[in-house]
Amino acid sequence: MNLFAQLRFLFNITHSEDIVRRYFVVNGFDGALTMLGLNMGFYVSDNVDLSVVISACLGAAVALGMSGLASAYISEAAERKRWLSELEDAMITDLRGSAHRTAAKVVPLLVALVNSLAPLLISLFIITPLWLADAGILLPLAPVEAAIGLAFLTIFGLGVFLGRVSGRLWLWSGLQALLIALATVLIIFIIGD
């Protein structure tokens, strides 16, 4: 059995596919909204040096990634241990060496990686215009504005993904996600004045 088939099998026996999908969306959304918030904060502020914007966004992205890794691993490891213990009690047997034992060890790591990488990678994607501008590459928009645009696009994309998962109209789901982003921007404008 190849690696992906084995991982799919472990997710199937633990019924964790939906957990991974939820963690990806929830923490991806956190990353996108955090980058939107940071960049909006810099946008409404006086001229802030681009290196400061990059450092702040990068620091937040790394913190989101580490938080996602630690929180998901701790909670999922506890849940999988409980699941395995209940399964062993129900079967009145020790499941050492079984696929279930392997799943109880591997699935929390994989869930934690998804929980960590989603906000980190989405945040890095959103701040790409900042790095490009810092490298001297001309952009059609100012770097902070371009990052804000990418944040909106990413948030819309996550909404579309959720719409497809739920079987709802993808456009409506994407627009709902954008409304949350717009509410965030409005609050920042109000506070920033």
ABEGO torsion letter per residue (X at the ends): XBAAAAAAAAAAAAGAAAAAAAAAAAAAAAAAAAAAAAAAAAAABBBBBAAAAAAAAAAAAAAAAAAAAAAAAAAAAAAAAAAAAAAAAAAGBBABGBAAAAAAAAAAAAAAAAAAAAAAAAAAAAAAAAAAAAAGBBBABBAAAAAAAAAAAAAAAAAAAAAAAAGBBAAAAAAAAAAAAAAAAAAAAAAAX
